[in-house]
């Protein structure tokens, strides 16, 4: 399917190529999509390419990007809310999470996805997050509704044909907070931060013992306090780069949330968005300002 070529443009590897000044993939894509040939600059190209992706190939990137635009930047605010992507949660990976005073998990099921792991995913997420929504393509709604009737522990959102996020079932508040699952979600600097706040400086001990020490500190909290600490710590250590996200066009908001980019790459991407595509057609455009640097 040729629309996979459009999806490729939004992969992290392609954005890193763009950060190096390499417009080859853009030029190759224009050869397959005549409607993109009118793009004057890189930002215009991505906006047009995204509009085609939304219309013909709504993959996971599209859904995350719509959540970023419509929920994080639309109904909420980055001043009070952080959006995280791809969080290890139990034996699963949560697609995205919005955290403010509450934690809301969004598991995405596009028309290209299977529902084979749905029950396992729901079981993990309800033990880690306050609310969980399944954001689904219409083809999955009947099956998801059956799961919901059997266990109404989650909400349902449909990404409609008009690209709206339509809430079908409200998510209930979950109160099955699991210390083990949430601790395993934390990275080492995060659980060290929690332990230091609770007990002071970490004693001199072998690295193999530090995790157990921090785990015991975390497990000593009440479920309510541990939940608040978990959310506060994730927000502190995985905060969104407001300045970068605000400068990105709507089609690329998700890259500022989901992709690990260093400062040089971020600056270079922003600079490259103003590049004139036509003047560099047919040649590899590596400008001096995009010289690859180590972080």
C-alpha positions in Angstrom: 0.0 0.0 0.0 1.6 3.3 -1.1 0.3 5.2 1.9 2.8 3.3 4.0 5.3 5.6 2.3 3.6 8.6 4.0 3.6 6.8 7.3 7.3 6.3 7.0 7.8 10.1 6.9 6.7 10.3 10.5 9.1 7.5 11.9 11.7 8.7 14.3 14.5 7.5 12.0 13.2 9.8 9.2 12.8 12.7 11.5 16.5 12.3 12.6 17.4 12.2 8.9 15.5 15.5 8.5 17.5 16.9 11.4 20.7 16.1 9.5 19.3 18.1 6.5 18.6 15.0 4.4 15.5 15.6 2.3 15.9 12.5 0.2 12.8 10.8 1.6 10.7 13.9 1.0 11.7 14.1 -2.6 11.1 10.3 -3.1 7.6 10.7 -1.6 6.7 13.6 -3.8 7.5 11.3 -6.8 4.6 9.0 -5.7 2.2 11.7 -4.6 1.6 14.4 -7.1 -0.6 16.3 -4.7 2.5 17.0 -2.5 4.5 18.6 -5.3 3.0 22.0 -4.6 4.7 22.1 -1.1 7.1 25.1 -0.9 8.7 24.3 2.4 9.2 21.2 4.6 6.5 22.3 7.1 3.9 22.7 4.3 4.9 19.3 3.0 4.4 17.6 6.3 1.0 19.3 6.8 -0.1 18.0 3.4 1.3 14.6 3.9 -0.4 14.3 7.3 -3.8 15.3 5.8 -3.4 12.4 3.4 -2.4 10.0 6.2 -5.5 11.1 8.2 -7.7 10.4 5.2 -6.3 7.1 4.0 -4.0 5.5 6.6 -4.8 6.3 10.2 -2.0 4.5 12.0 -0.9 4.7 15.6 1.0 7.9 14.9 -2.1 9.7 13.7 -4.1 8.6 16.8 -1.4 9.8 19.1 -1.0 13.0 17.2 -4.8 13.6 17.4 -4.8 13.0 21.2 -1.9 15.5 21.5 -3.8 18.1 19.5 -7.3 17.6 20.7 -6.8 16.6 24.3 -3.4 17.8 25.6 -3.3 21.0 23.6 -7.0 21.4 23.1 -9.0 20.6 26.3 -6.1 20.6 28.7 -2.8 22.5 29.0 0.9 21.5 29.0 1.2 23.8 32.1 -0.8 21.3 34.1 -0.6 18.1 32.1 2.2 15.9 30.7 1.7 13.4 27.8 4.0 10.3 27.9 4.4 7.7 25.3 5.2 3.9 25.4 5.3 3.2 29.1 6.2 -0.3 30.2 3.3 -1.4 32.4 3.5 -4.9 33.7 4.1 -7.2 30.7 2.7 -4.6 28.3 3.5 -1.2 26.9 0.9 1.6 27.3 0.6 3.6 24.1 0.2 7.0 25.8 -0.6 8.5 29.2 -1.8 11.9 30.3 -0.9 12.9 33.8 -2.0 15.9 35.9 -3.7 15.3 39.2 -5.0 12.1 37.6 -3.4 9.5 35.3 -5.3 8.5 32.1 -4.0 5.7 29.9 -4.9 5.5 26.2 -4.5 2.2 24.5 -4.8 2.5 20.7 -6.4 0.0 18.4 -6.3 1.1 14.8 -7.8 -0.9 11.9 -4.3 -2.5 11.5 -4.1 -3.8 15.1 -5.2 -7.0 16.7 -7.2 -7.3 19.9 -5.4 -10.5 21.0 -3.6 -8.8 23.9 -6.5 -6.6 25.0 -7.4 -8.4 28.2 -3.8 -8.6 29.3 -3.3 -4.9 28.6 -6.5 -3.9 30.4 -5.5 -6.0 33.4 -2.1 -4.2 33.6 -3.3 -0.7 33.1 -6.2 -0.8 35.6 -3.5 -1.6 38.3 -1.3 1.3 37.4 -3.5 4.2 36.2 -6.6 6.0 37.5 -8.4 5.7 34.2 -8.0 3.7 31.0 -9.5 4.3 27.6 -9.4 2.1 24.5 -9.2 4.4 21.4 -10.5 2.3 18.6 -11.3 2.2 14.9 -15.0 1.4 14.2 -14.1 -2.1 13.0 -13.1 -3.1 16.6 -16.0 -1.5 18.5 -18.3 -4.5 18.6 -15.7 -6.8 20.1 -14.5 -4.1 22.5 -18.1 -3.5 23.6 -18.4 -7.2 24.4 -15.2 -7.1 26.6 -16.6 -3.9 28.3 -19.9 -5.6 29.1 -18.1 -8.5 30.8 -15.7 -6.2 32.7 -16.5 -2.4 32.6 -13.2 -1.3 34.0 -12.3 1.0 31.1 -13.7 3.6 28.8 -14.1 3.5 25.0 -13.3 6.2 22.5 -13.9 6.0 18.8 -11.7 7.8 16.3 -14.5 8.7 13.8 -14.4 9.0 10.1 -14.4 12.8 10.6 -11.3 12.3 12.8 -13.1 13.2 16.0 -12.4 11.5 19.3 -15.9 10.4 20.2 -16.4 9.1 23.8 -18.7 6.1 23.8 -18.1 4.9 27.4 -16.8 6.9 30.3 -13.8 5.3 32.0 -14.4 4.6 35.7 -11.9 5.4 38.4 -9.7 2.4 39.2 -8.6 1.7 42.7 -6.5 -1.4 42.2 -3.1 0.3 42.5 -0.3 -2.2 42.2 3.0 -1.4 43.8 5.0 -4.0 41.9 3.7 -3.0 38.4 4.2 0.8 39.0 7.6 0.4 40.5 8.7 -1.6 37.5 7.5 1.3 35.3 9.9 3.7 37.1 13.4 4.2 35.7 16.4 4.1 38.1 16.7 8.0 38.5 13.0 8.0 39.3 13.0 5.4 42.1 16.2 6.9 43.5 14.4 10.2 43.7 11.5 8.7 45.6 13.7 6.9 48.0 15.8 10.0 48.7 12.7 12.0 49.4 11.5 9.4 51.9 14.7 8.3 53.6 17.4 10.9 52.8 20.6 10.0 51.0 21.0 6.5 49.7 23.4 4.5 52.0 26.7 3.1 50.5 25.7 -0.3 49.2 26.3 -2.5 46.2 24.3 -1.6 43.0 22.5 -4.9 43.2 21.0 -3.8 46.6 20.0 -0.3 45.7 16.9 -1.3 43.7 15.6 -3.5 46.6 16.3 -0.6 49.1 14.3 1.8 46.9 11.6 -0.7 46.4 11.1 -1.2 50.1 10.8 2.6 50.6 8.2 2.8 47.9 6.3 -0.2 49.2 6.2 1.4 52.7 3.8 4.1 51.4 0.0 3.8 51.5 -1.6 3.0 48.1 -3.0 6.6 47.9 0.3 8.2 48.7 2.2 5.8 46.4 -0.1 6.6 43.5 0.4 10.4 44.0 4.1 9.9 44.3 4.2 7.7 41.1 2.4 10.4 39.1 4.4 13.3 40.5 7.7 11.5 39.7 6.7 10.7 36.2 5.7 14.3 35.5 8.9 15.6 36.9 11.3 13.3 35.1 9.4 12.9 31.8 8.1 16.4 31.4 7.3 17.6 27.8 9.4 20.1 26.1 6.8 22.9 25.9 9.0 25.2 23.8 9.7 22.6 21.2 6.2 21.2 20.9 4.7 24.7 20.6 6.9 25.5 17.6 6.0 22.3 15.7 3.2 22.3 13.1 0.1 20.3 14.1 1.1 17.4 12.0 4.3 16.9 14.1 3.2 17.5 17.7 3.6 13.9 18.5 7.3 13.8 17.6 7.8 16.2 20.5 6.2 13.8 22.8 7.0 10.3 21.6 10.5 10.5 20.2 13.8 10.8 22.0 15.5 13.8 20.4 18.5 15.6 21.7 18.7 19.4 21.8 20.7 19.7 18.6 18.2 17.4 16.7 15.3 19.5 18.0 16.8 22.7 16.9 17.8 21.3 13.5 14.3 19.9 12.9 12.7 23.3 13.7 15.2 25.0 11.3 14.6 22.4 8.6 10.9 23.0 8.6 11.5 26.4 6.8 13.7 24.8 4.1 12.5 25.4 0.5 11.9 22.0 -0.9 11.8 23.1 -4.6 15.2 24.7 -4.5 16.8 21.5 -3.2 14.9 19.1 -5.4 17.1 16.2 -6.6 20.0 16.8 -4.4 21.0 15.8 -0.9 20.6 18.9 1.2 23.1 18.8 4.0 23.6 22.4 5.2 26.3 23.4 7.6 23.7 24.3 10.3 22.6 20.6 10.3 26.1 19.2 10.9 25.5 16.1 13.1 26.7 16.6 16.6 26.9 14.3 19.6 24.6 15.1 22.5 
